[in-house]
């Protein structure tokens, strides 16, 4: 008699009923096939979020740069021509009574005492009569020779009470301007009539 080991025949796995759960006793917890695709797809979300935040950051930085440029252009002191410089100076010095703003249009080291005294005198006289003073001007001829210019204006001084002009006078002025390389500036003012 030959002794041969008995032959091992594999048995088919029992079929499970869809209503019963398989026993997990004694088995290691392994994810079911339905969970694996969700876990394998999750590393894409951090990449997508990083891309979205990166794109938003670039858009915000670009919008900030554009906004700063427009703000800079809008608030920049315009001294591109003698006429613009003189108009801006007169508006700040006379209508605005704002010497720090007016100084942006004056040549360095220049003190335009004549126009400041004219303004202060008009304000004092108006206050003495319980009124207010106002100024208006008409720009006349501007002569430009290289970096120098001379402008003539007729300056009107009004005294107003309760919204009506009670006194008015007109005087003629000449202003000297110079372009120092950073734009035109007012360097002198004198009353000529």
PyMOL commands that set and color helices and strands:
alter all, ss='L'
color gray80, all
select helices_A, chain A and resi 33-75+82-95+99-105+113-128
alter helices_A, ss='H'
color red, helices_A
select strands_A, chain A and resi 132-145+148-161+164-179+184-191
alter strands_A, ss='S'
color yellow, strands_A
deselect
rebuild
show_as cartoon
